[in-house]
Structures are given as structure tokens and as C-alpha cells.
């Protein structure tokens, strides 16, 4: 399967501002790219890239006052298969976990493990450990939290979501992550592209959030908001929570004026070129 990935994000800048963007496809998927995945800026700016401590590809630049446009369009090859499922995947004792997973057991900016540990134990402590317990956490969050864009706010934490029972995709994931960590299951926040492939189309398109848990010897994707295996999930960044994987961070004022994301399946013609099957 071929998937067209694109974004067009525009700001108005009152003054010169330094920015960091996590808008690139994750290094783990670079081998699947069929076209360059490079941040384009208008006006043309000098952009430096680096890999952060979580393994994400980041871009940094300084933009002058006035309008700023960030955009790209790229093509990626995907298996076309739904997210893998392994109901026999086991939880590992904390003493056997790899060192690099331990930070994903701790409280973080949006995931107050200490404040939700007793609640998690009451809800999920009697369940058999492993894949089934993680799925039970997803089921609970999916069924108990209402999705509502109007209830989004950048300060909402997992405890707020548990109390208010409403939020957007990042809020669903933060609460599920927190419950997993409280059960000693390493869980990390993930962000990227997730088009409506194989499911009813929801417009407008947006970037998406999900989470990953460490079972057996690898990370597995779970999604408390959609709560079903999906096709065409393309990772951009992972971190402890949303604070580590913000799409853009401005060190000064940057007023968002336009936001557009595309994640659509494309077909290849007999020459091997990609042909767009649908447009927004």
C-alpha cells in the first residue's frame, strides 16, 4: 500500500522566534519512504536537524516576524495490514525490563502515576497480566471517556481526564498510559499520521495520538480512542507524554493561522507511479 502524507501549517509571528518541529516521519520508518520527507519553510530558512533523546528526528530554525508556512508532501510504503495483535504477549517483571524502558514507568507532565495508582489497582489489579490487561485498560478508557474537540485544553492531565471523563485523542492516551504504568507496564506516548483507511472518513484530517506498551521484547501499538487495530499508522515521534512530542514548539509568540493534514491511500499505475485515489 502507498500512502500520501502531507501537511500545511501556517503561523503569524509578531517577532523573531526560534522554533523546534517534530514533523518528520520517525527514523524507524525512513526505509519505507519513497520520496524525500523534508520540512519546507516559507520564507526559506536555514533548518538544522537532530535526533532527540527519545530517538525522534527534530528540526530547528529561527523565523523572522510575519507569516511562516511549514509544509511537506511525501509518499510512504505501508504493509496495508492492521496493527499487529499478540494476545499471548507477556508482561515482564520490572527487574527484567531493559534499562531504556524504565523511564516509561514513572510519572510525567501529563501522566500522574502516583495519583492514579490506587484507582488502577482497584480497576485492573485482579486481571491476568499481559496483553489482556492492556486491552482491558483501553476498553475502560474508550468506554468511559467521551471524545469532544471543544473540551480540549493544553493543561489537561490524566487525572483531569479521569475526573471529567471527556477529552481528545491525546487525553485518552494519557489516561491509558498512566493506568499501564501504575500496573508496572512500560507505556509511552506516540504521535503520527493515521488516515481513515478501512474505516468511515472523518474530516478534517489531523495528526493523531496513540500509545505503545512494552510486552515480551518489543513495543506494541494500542489506541484507547479508536480501540481497534487500524491500517496505515505512520509514526512520527514517541516520548513520555505529549510534552515530549509537540509538533511545533515556539520559544516566543507564534499564532496559528492555518492547519491542514493529508493521510490518504494512493494506487500505483502500471508504470509504478503513484496515483491519488481521493482528495479532500
C-alpha positions in Angstrom: 0.0 0.0 0.0 1.2 3.6 -0.8 0.1 6.4 1.5 0.4 10.1 0.7 1.5 12.1 3.7 1.4 15.9 3.8 0.8 18.9 6.0 0.5 22.7 5.6 0.8 24.6 8.9 0.9 28.4 8.9 1.6 31.0 11.7 1.7 34.7 12.1 4.9 35.7 14.1 4.8 39.1 15.9 8.6 39.0 16.4 11.6 36.9 15.5 11.2 33.4 17.2 13.2 30.2 17.5 11.2 27.0 16.8 11.6 23.3 17.0 9.4 21.0 14.9 8.8 17.2 15.2 7.1 16.8 11.8 9.3 14.2 10.2 8.4 10.5 9.8 10.1 8.6 12.6 13.6 7.2 11.8 12.2 3.6 12.2 10.1 4.2 9.1 12.6 6.0 6.9 13.3 2.9 4.9 9.7 2.9 3.8 9.8 6.4 2.3 9.6 6.6 -1.5 10.0 10.4 -1.7 12.0 12.9 0.4 10.5 13.9 3.7 11.9 17.3 4.3 10.5 20.3 6.1 9.8 23.2 3.6 9.6 26.7 5.0 8.2 30.0 3.6 10.1 32.2 3.8 13.1 30.0 3.0 15.0 29.4 6.3 18.1 27.6 7.4 16.9 24.4 9.0 19.1 22.2 11.2 18.1 18.6 12.1 19.0 16.4 15.1 17.8 13.3 16.9 16.5 14.0 20.4 16.9 11.8 23.5 13.8 9.7 22.5 15.1 8.9 19.0 12.8 11.4 17.2 14.0 13.5 14.2 13.7 17.2 15.0 14.1 20.3 13.0 15.1 23.7 14.5 15.2 27.1 12.9 14.8 30.8 13.6 11.9 32.6 11.8 11.6 36.4 11.2 8.4 38.4 12.0 5.5 38.0 9.6 3.8 34.9 8.1 5.5 31.5 8.4 4.5 28.4 6.4 5.7 24.9 7.2 4.8 22.2 4.7 5.8 18.9 3.1 4.4 16.1 0.9 5.9 12.6 0.8 5.0 9.1 -0.1 5.5 6.0 2.1 5.1 2.3 1.5 3.0 0.5 4.2 2.1 -3.2 4.6 -1.6 -2.4 4.4 -2.1 -4.7 7.4 -3.9 -3.7 10.6 -1.8 -3.0 13.8 -0.3 -6.4 14.9 -2.0 -8.2 17.8 -0.5 -10.8 20.0 -2.9 -11.8 22.8 -0.2 -14.1 24.3 2.3 -11.2 24.8 3.5 -11.2 28.4 4.3 -8.5 30.9 7.9 -8.6 32.2 8.8 -8.2 35.9 10.3 -4.8 36.4 13.6 -6.4 37.3 13.8 -8.0 33.9 12.9 -4.9 31.9 15.5 -3.2 29.6 17.1 -0.1 31.1 15.7 2.1 28.4 12.1 1.2 29.2 12.2 2.2 32.9 11.5 5.9 32.4 8.2 4.8 30.9 7.1 3.5 34.3 7.4 6.9 36.0 5.1 9.9 36.4 5.5 12.6 33.8 4.0 16.0 32.9 0.6 14.7 31.9 0.6 11.2 33.5 0.4 11.3 37.3 1.1 7.7 38.1 1.3 8.3 41.8 -2.1 9.9 42.0 -3.9 7.2 40.0 -2.1 4.1 41.2 -4.7 3.1 43.8 -7.5 3.6 41.2 -5.6 1.5 38.7 -5.1 -1.3 41.2 -8.8 -1.4 42.0 -9.9 -1.4 38.4 -7.2 -3.7 36.8 -5.2 -5.3 39.6 -7.1 -8.6 39.6 -6.8 -9.1 35.9 -4.3 -11.6 34.4 -1.1 -9.7 33.4 -0.2 -9.3 29.8 -1.9 -8.2 26.6 -5.4 -8.8 28.0 -4.8 -6.4 30.9 -3.6 -3.6 28.5 -6.7 -4.2 26.3 -8.9 -4.0 29.3 -7.4 -0.6 30.1 -8.1 0.5 26.6 -11.6 -0.8 26.8 -12.3 1.1 30.0 -10.9 4.4 28.8 -12.6 4.1 25.5 -16.0 3.4 27.1 -15.8 5.9 30.0 -14.3 8.9 28.2 -16.3 11.0 25.7 -14.5 12.5 22.7 -15.1 16.2 22.3 -12.9 18.7 20.5 -14.5 21.6 22.4 -13.2 20.1 25.7 -9.5 20.2 24.6 -7.0 22.2 26.6 -3.2 22.0 26.8 -3.1 21.7 30.6 -5.4 18.6 30.9 -3.7 15.7 32.7 -4.6 12.1 33.1 -6.2 12.8 36.5 -8.3 15.6 34.9 -9.5 13.1 32.2 -10.4 10.6 34.8 -12.4 13.2 36.7 -14.0 14.9 33.8 -14.5 11.9 31.5 -14.1 13.9 28.3 -11.2 14.9 26.0 -9.5 14.5 22.7 -7.2 11.7 21.4 -4.2 12.8 23.5 -6.3 12.7 26.6 -7.5 9.2 26.0 -3.9 8.0 25.6 -2.6 9.9 28.6 -5.1 8.2 30.9 -4.4 4.7 29.4 -0.6 5.3 29.7 -1.0 6.3 33.3 -3.0 3.2 34.2 -0.5 0.9 32.4 2.4 2.5 34.2 0.6 2.1 37.5 0.4 -1.6 36.7 4.2 -1.7 36.1 3.8 -1.9 32.3 6.1 0.5 30.4 3.9 2.8 28.3 4.9 5.7 26.0 3.0 8.3 24.1 3.1 8.2 20.3 2.2 10.7 17.6 1.9 10.5 13.8 -0.3 10.1 10.8 -3.4 7.9 11.0 -5.7 8.2 8.0 -9.2 6.9 7.7 -8.2 3.8 5.7 -10.7 0.9 6.1 -12.9 3.0 8.4 -15.5 5.7 7.8 -13.9 9.0 6.8 -13.8 11.8 9.4 -13.0 15.3 8.3 -11.0 17.4 8.7 -7.9 15.2 8.9 -5.4 15.8 11.7 -2.3 14.3 13.2 -3.1 11.5 15.7 -2.0 10.2 19.1 -1.8 6.6 20.3 0.4 4.8 22.8 2.8 1.9 22.9 3.4 -0.7 25.6 6.4 -2.9 26.1 5.4 -6.6 26.3 7.7 -9.6 25.8 10.6 -8.0 24.0 9.1 -5.2 21.9 6.8 -2.2 21.8 3.2 -2.7 20.6 0.7 0.0 19.4 -2.6 0.5 21.3 -5.2 3.2 20.8 -7.6 4.0 23.6 -9.5 6.5 21.5 -10.2 4.3 18.4 -9.8 1.0 20.3 -9.4 -1.2 17.2 -6.5 -2.2 15.0 -6.0 0.3 12.3 -4.4 0.3 8.8 -1.7 2.9 7.8 -0.4 4.1 11.2 2.8 6.1 10.4 4.8 7.0 13.5 6.4 10.4 13.8 7.6 10.6 17.4 7.4 8.9 20.8 8.0 10.3 24.3 6.9 10.1 27.9 3.7 12.1 27.1 2.5 14.9 24.7 5.0 17.4 26.2 7.9 15.4 24.6 6.4 15.2 21.1 4.8 18.6 20.4 4.5 19.0 16.6 5.9 22.5 17.0 7.4 24.4 19.9 8.0 28.2 19.6 10.2 30.0 22.1 8.1 33.1 21.8 4.8 34.0 20.3 3.5 32.1 17.2 -0.1 32.5 16.3 -1.6 29.5 14.4 -3.5 30.7 11.3 -3.9 27.6 9.2 -3.6 23.9 9.7 -4.1 21.1 7.1 -3.1 17.4 7.2 -3.4 14.7 4.5 -3.1 11.0 5.0 -4.6 9.2 2.0 -4.1 5.9 0.2 -2.6 6.1 -3.3 -2.6 3.5 -6.0 0.3 2.8 -8.4 -0.3 2.8 -12.1 1.3 0.2 -14.4 4.5 2.4 -14.6 4.9 2.3 -10.9 4.0 5.9 -10.3 1.6 6.8 -7.5 -1.9 7.9 -8.5 -4.1 9.7 -6.0 -7.3 7.8 -5.3 -9.1 10.5 -3.4 -8.7 14.1 -2.4 -10.1 16.2 0.4 
